[in-house]
Amino acid sequence: MMKLTIIGNGYTAKYLAKDALKNNYEVSIITRNISSPEKNIHYLNFFDSNNVEKKLTNENVVSTVPFNEEGWDPVLKKYRKSISLNKNIIIYYSATSVYGSGIVDEGSEPSPIHQRGLTRLKCENEWVKTNSQTSIFRISGIYGPNRHPMIKYLNGDNEIIVKKDYISNRIHVEDLSLITLQYLNKNCKEKILNISDQKKVSSYDAIKFVTNKLNLVKPKLIKYDPTKVSEMLKSFYEVNRTVKSNIINKKISYNFKYPNYKLALLGLTKSLLDSV
C-alpha cells in the first residue's frame, strides 16, 4: 500500500485525502488544528516533532501549506532536515503567480510582477534547495463545491469586474487532486508541472452562460478600475497569462474531469440551488 503524507488540512488537502483513500493509499495529514477528523485518515499535530519527522523522511509528501505573513514557508522552517533526507516523491503546491504575462508552459522562465508571486518563487526555490527532487506544482485558481463565484452571485451580488482581453486560469479541485494521484501512481519525476484546465474562458462569459441556462438575473458588467480594487485583485487583473501544460497532456496523459469551466460552473450552481 502506497503511503501519502499531506501537510495542511485546508480545502485542497481534504479533497486530496479523500481521493487518495479511494485509491487505496494510507493517508496521513499533518496539521496545526485537528478538527472534524475524517475516518481512516491518520492525523498528526504539526508540533509533534518526533512522529512528523518520521513521516516527512520516509513517505511521499504533498505540501499544501502557503507562505505565512512574514513571507517564509513554516514547513521548511521547522522540518527542513527531515525533508532533505526524503527519497520519495515530494510535491510542493505553488501557484501560477510566479509567471508574468503571455502564454506560459513548464519551460517558461518565472517573471513575477507582484509580491505574492515573488514570495511564491522564493518558497519554490527553498523547497528545491532543501531537496533537489522536489516537484513544483504551479496551480491556477482553484474552484469547486463551496468555492466558486456563483455563491456570491446567488446571495445578491451580480456585479462582475471585466477587463479587456483578461482571461482567468482555473482548475477544479477534483482535477487537481486526481492529477496529483496520477502523478504519484506513475512515479513521475518532473521538476515543474502547471495545473490548469487549458481552456480560455472569461469569468463574465462563464457566469453569463450559467445565468442564461438557469434564467437568473443577468450579470452587471463593471469595468476594471485599478483605483477601486484591492491589491490582491490587482495582482490578478494586471497580469494576463494563459497557462499551458505539456506535462499533463503528453507525459501524464490525464483526462480532465472538468475540462469546461462553463459546464462545471453550471453544475455547481445547480447543486447549490438544489440544496437550498
Buried (B, 14 or more C-beta within 10 A) or exposed (E): EBBBBBBBBEBBBBBBBBBBBEBEBBBBBBBEEEEEEEEEBBBBEBEEEEEBBEBBBBBBBBBBBBBEEEEBBBBBEBBBEBBBEBEBBBBBBBBBBBBBEEEBBBEBEBBBBBEBBBBBBBBBEBBBEBBEEBBBBBBBBBBBBEBBBBBEBBEEEBEBBBBEEBBBBBBBBBBBBBBBBBBBEEEBEBEBBBBBBBBEBBBBBBBBBBBEBEEBEEBEEEEBEEEEBEEEEBBBBBBBBBBBBEBBEEBBEBEBEBEBBBBBBBBBBBEBEEEE
